């Protein structure tokens, strides 16, 4: 046999072995890919079912939270009502006291106005006597400030009376 023929046979056998190894390796890769595909599909199904379960749980929890929120609002409203009731009563009592105080002050003001009317009625005699006293004391040499201080009236009033009497 010829070396060339042996080389061609050896090369052909080598090619067949390589082809066979490549075929086996391709089969193995395909088998592994199919396994991965099944695993991925199973994981997707499991993920989908888990997402559905979570969604159901959240929707149930949401309903529970809504019910809890309604109960909580009602309880808070009751507590606020209970705590504000004494305050409202206190405010009403304060309003009553203030109304009574206002009525009392109005009566006092009315009484003072009535008293002022009587004082105003008596005042002209006092003004006449004040005028005479102011004039007499001024003629004695007292200053306007001293006269005002002695009679417990304003300096302006003393000055006006002296000007009306043509003494100044």
PyMOL commands that set and color helices and strands:
alter all, ss='L'
color gray80, all
select helices_A, chain A and resi 3-139+144-151+155-164
alter helices_A, ss='H'
color red, helices_A
deselect
rebuild
show_as cartoon
